[in-house]
Amino acid sequence: MSEPLPLPLQVSDPAGLVARAAALDGADELAPLRDLFALNEGSVYLDGNSLGALPRHVPERVREVMTRQWGELGIRSWTEEGWWTAPERIGDRIAPLVGAGPGQIVVGDSTSVNVFKAVVAAVRLADQDRKPDQDRKPDEGRTDVLVDATTFPTDGYIARSAARMTGRRIVPLDPAELPAALGPRTAAVLVNHVDFRTGRLHDLPGITAAAHAAGALAVWDLCHSAGALPVGLDAHGVDLAVGCTYKYLNGGPGSPAFLYVAERHQARFDSPLPGWNGHADPFAMAPGFAAADGAVRGRVGTPDILSMLALDAALDVWTDVRMADVRAKSLALTDFFLECVGAYAPPGRVSSLTPAAHAERGSQVALRCAQAPAVMAELIARGVVGDLRRPDVLRFGFTPLYVGFADAERAARVLGEVLAEVPGEVQPGRR
């Protein structure tokens, strides 16, 4: 991981930043989408990288599901309202947002459960890929599962458990070290597309290609990139991927996650959780498991219909939205925010952990601040809602569908005011 960048990165005239923000908002083609969300206009919401804002129309849609579909139709809604096929149907709605064709994404369960499915299935696929003359014991073949050492903790926990259960060895590495570490003993690699703490965007095309060159499979966690930037799952040949829907996809607290299984792997995808919903004929109630065709075999138990259909409704805000436009605005917003922080923050009090290079940046800005807990608490009290990663990281998530340039300017200005009031030592430019 690169060293933090000292701020100010670029000093601007503070007096001109408000006018520039207004001009940028006036030229923003995505600006009208803000009206689709229930936002407190007295505050700046920069925590969509933890929980996306509520689309205004979702409560009424959920009420309709509860009062008519559940309340009046009852069990008939499994067929008459399409509840049974919702995991695949909603998966197909998410697919274009992550660069996947239809029939490769199924929605359901949590991210953690889907990480477990994906890692174990990847190891099993690696075993299946052996040629007849490679019919060796696990400890003589592809013994290693490489995992992003900076990953969100749950991914590491799950990967370690999956490795123990499949007789593999877990190898934690910095993502920059992964390509060189891949080799004939690698079964699979699990990487976060965007680092949850720093906002660093990792090289999905390059790491995936390196994994394939080594004969291994690539599993990607898209929790901090799905809905924030183009992913290109199909274009880059990703094998398996998982992602949550409550961040940039605005599906609501605890909304179900998704699992991507590349079409070329679906016939051999061997889920470690063969639940009845993934059976080829679930209502046959057969004692033996026969996997369904396609990504449906990634289903496990009965779908959480209320959360599932709230997510379905929330995805309406993406109608006619191009991910290229979302990405362009995201980069412009984070550039502008960093510039404003450089103008407003007292010298030396914060440093940026988020890369300056666009090719290495997700859609959040992480600032190191020695007084981060006190600073974030005061920011929230003043209507600038970000979040904290202990001990010293301030995180600000920029969701282009509803965050504007005036929001970025105000957040940086209030941050500067708080830093001027909260006692603290000057941050060193380097660790």
N, C-alpha and C positions, 0 to 999 in steps of 0.2 A: 504494500500500500504506500502511496506517495506521502510525503510529508505535508502537514497542513500549510495552507497558503496564508501569509499574513495579510490582514486588512488594514488600511484600505487597498483594494485591488486597483481601483481607478477612482480618483477623487473628482467629483463633479461639483458644480455650483449648486448648493442646496436650494437656492431660491428658484432655480429653473426646473427642479425635479417634479414639482406639482403640475406645472404646465405641460411638461413632457408626458407625464402619466395620462393627463386628460387627452392629449393628442393621440397617444398610442391606443387608449381605449376607444377613441372615436373612429380609429381606422381598423379596429379589431372585428373581423367577420364572425368570430365566435361569440362576441359580446351578447347578442340577443339570447343565447342559451342560458344566461344567468337567471333570466326570469322564470325558467322552468324549475328552479330550486327554491325551497323554503329556507331563506337566509335571514339572519338578524342583521338588518342594515346598519345597526349601531356597532357592529363588530366586524373584524376581519377573520375569516375562518381559513386557517392554513394547517388544518389537521386532516385533510382528505387522504393522506397517506396512512392514516390509522382508521378513520371512519368517514366515508364520503357523506356529503350533505344529502338531505332528503329531497328527492324530486316531488314537486307539489302534488302531482296527481296520484301518487302511490297510496295514500291513506284511503281515498275513495275506492280505488281498485281493490284494496284489501277488504274493505267493508263489503263490497259486492261479493267477494269470494266467501266471506264468512256468513253473510245473511242469505244470499241466494244459493250459491253453489253448495256450501256446507249446510246452511240452515234449511233450505227448501228441497234441494235435490238430494242431499245426503250422499250416500254411497254411489248413486248413479253418476256423480260427477267424475268418478274415475274413468268412465268411458265417455259420457256425454260432454264433459268439459275438458277432456284430454289430460286429466291429472296423471294418468299412468305413463304417458309418453313425454311428460314435461321435462324430465332430465335430458333427453336427447334433443327435444325441440329447443329448449333454452340454450343448450350447448351449441346448437347451430347458430343461434343469435350471437353468442360470444365469439364464435369462430372467426368471423371477419376482423374482429378487433385485435386478434393475436396472429393473424395471417395463416389461418387454417381453413381447409376446405370442409364441406359438410360431412357429417358422419364420423368425426374424429374426436369430438368433445362430449363428455357426459357430465352433468351437473349433479352434485350430491356429496354428502359427508363433509368433513372438515378438511382443511389443508393438510393437517397432520396425518389423517387417515389416508388421504390420497398420496402423500409422500411415501408412506409405508407401502401402499400398493405398487407405486411406480418403481421404487428401489428394488423391492423383492422381485417384481416382474422383470426388471432389467437384468438382474443377476440370472434369473431363469432363462431369459432369452439368450444371454451370453453362453450359458451351458448348451442350449439347443443349437447354437451356431457352430459348435465344434464339429470338425470333420471326423469321419469314422476312425482315423488313425490317431485322433486326439482324445479318445475315450479314456480319460484319466480321472483320478480322484480329484475332488475340488482343490486339495492342497497342492496338486501338481499342475494345475492349469491357471485359470483366471481367478486369482485368490484375493484381489484387492478391490475395494470400493473407495474411490477417491472422493473426498468431500471438501467443499469450501470451508476453510477453517474460520472464516469471518461470518459464516452463515447465521441466519436467525436461529437461536438456540434449539427450538423444537426440531428443525431439520437435522441438526447434529444428533440430537437424542434418538430420533427415529432411525436415522441411518446406522447408528451404532447398534441399535437393537436388531435392525434388519440384517446387518452383517453377522451378528452373533447367531441369528436363527438360520442363516444360510451357510454358516461355516466360513465366512470371509473375514478379511482383515480390513479395518477402517483406516484410511490414511488421510488425515486432515492437512490441507495445504492452502497457502494463499492462492487465490484464483490466478494470479500472474504466473505462479509456478506450475500450474496444472499441465499445460501442454508438454513441458519437458519431462514431467513425471509419468506421463502415460506410456504404457508399454504392453508387452505380451501377457503380463500378469494382471492387467486391469480389466475388470468385468464391467464396471460402470462408474460414471462420475456424476455427482449431484452438485449443482451450482445455483446460487441465487442470481437472477438476471441483474437486479439492482440491489446493492447492499443496503440493508434496512437502517443502518446507523449513519453512514456517510453519504448515501445517495450516489455512490459510484456505480456506473453502468459497466458491467463486465462484457467481455467479447464473446457473445453467443455464437456468431458464425465461426470464429476462429477456434474456440474450444470444442465446439461440436465437430468440426472438420478434423481436428487433432484426435479426438476420441475415436472417430470412425477409422482414421488412418491406423490407429493402434488396435483396431478390432473390438473396441469397447462401445458401450451405449451411453448417450448423453441424456441426463434427466435435468430439467430446468424448473426452478421455482420462479413463477412470474408474479408473485404477490405485489411487488412494487413496480411492475412495469405494465401489467395488463390494464388497458384503458388510459395509460399515460404516454405511451410511445409505441411505434411500430415494432413488432416482435419478429414476424416472418418465420413461424414454426415450419411451415411446409417448404418455403424457399430455402431455408438453411438446413433442412434434413434432420430436425430435432426428432429424437425417438419417442420420448415421453416428457410430459410437462404437467405441472399442477399450478393452480393459482386460486387466490381468494377473490371474492366478489364484493366485499364490503368496503374496499378502499376506493380506488379510482372508478370502479364500476357502480358504486353508490347503491349496492343491493340491500343495505341495512345491517344493523348489528347482528353478527353471527350468521349472516346469509350463507347458503351452501357454497362450497368450493367447487372447482372443476378439475377434471382429469382429461388430458389429451393423450391419445394413443394413435401414433402415426398409422395410416392405413396399411402400410406394408407389414406392420407387426401384429395387426389385430387378430389374425387367424391363430397366432401362437401366443398371444397375450395370456399369461397364466396368473390370474389374480390370487394373491394369498388370502383373500377374504371372499370366498365363493358363496355369496349370499343368494337368497332365493330370487331377488330382483334381477340378478345377473344370469339366471337360468334360461335356457332356450325355451322352456315351456314352464314358467313359474307356477301356474295353477294346476299342473299335473301332480304337484306335491310328491315327486319321485324321490326315493331315498338316495339315489345317486345324482351327482352334479354333472350336468351337460351345459357347457358355456354357450351363451347366446352369441349370435354373430355380431361383429363390429365392436365399437366402443361400449355398447350396452353391457358387455360382460364385465365392465368396470363398476357397474352398479352393485350395491350390497343389500341394504334393507329398504323398507318402505320410505319413500321420499317425504321430506318435511314440506308439506304442500303450502302452508301459509308463508313460510320464508321463501320457498321456491317461487311462488307466484308474485310475491312482493318484488323479488329480483326481476322476474319477467317484466313486470310493469316498469321498473326502474330503467330497464334497458331501452325503453322507448325514447329516452333523451338522445340516444345515439343515432336516431334516424337521419340519414343523409350527412352524418359527420364523417369527415375523412381523417384518418389517423395522422396523415402527413401534416394536416393543418393543426391538429392537436400538438404534435411534436414541435412544430415551428413556434407556436405560441408558448409552449412550456419553456423552451430555450430562451425566448425573448423575455419572459417573465423572470426566470431565475437570473439571467444576465442583469436585468434592470434592478432586481432586488439586491444583488451583490454590489452593484454600483451605488445604490442608495445607502446600503450599510456602510460602504466605504466613505460616503459623504457625511453620514450622521453619527456613526459610532465614535466614541472617544478613542484616540489612537492606542492600539495595542491591547484593547480589552477583549477582542474576539479574533479568532482566525477561522478560515473556512476549511472544513474537511472535505467539502464537495469539490471535485475536480473542475478547473476552469475550462478544460477542453470539452467541447460539446459531445464529442464521440465517447466520452467517459462519464457523462452526467445523466442521471435519471431526471425525475421531476420534483426533487426536493433539494433544499439547501440545509446543510448541517454546519453549525457554527460551534467551535469549541470556546467555552467560557468558564472560567474557574468558579464563578458564582452562578452557574446555570440553574440550580433549583430555585434560588431566590429570584433570579431574573425572570424565569418562565412564570412563576407564580404571579409576579407583578404584571407581566405582559397580559396574562389572562384576565387579571383584575381590571385592566384598562381596555379590554375588548380585543386584544390580539391573541387569537387562540392557535398556538402551536403545541409542541409537546417536548418532553424531556427524555433523554436517555442518560441515566446516571453513569458516571458521576458528573460529567461536564459537557454534555452535548445538547444544544438547542436545535430542534428539528422543525423545519417549516416546509410543509407539503403544498405544492402549487398544482391545483386541479384546473386545467385550462377551460373546462366547460363553465365554471362559475367564478373563478378568481380573475380579477382584473389588475391593470397596472396601478390604478389608484390604491388598490389593496396593498400591493407590494410597497409602494412609497410610504403609505401610512404605517405599515408594520415596521419598516426600517426606521422611520422617524420616531415612533414610540419606543422601539428598542434603544435608540440613541439616548432618549430621555431617561429611560430606566437605568441604563448603564451609567449615566452621569450621576444618578442618585444613589445607586447601590454601591457601597464601598467594595473595593477590590483591587488586586494587584494587576499590573500590566501583563498581558499574555506574552510569552516569548514567541518570536516568529517561527521558531522550529522547536520540535520536541527534543 
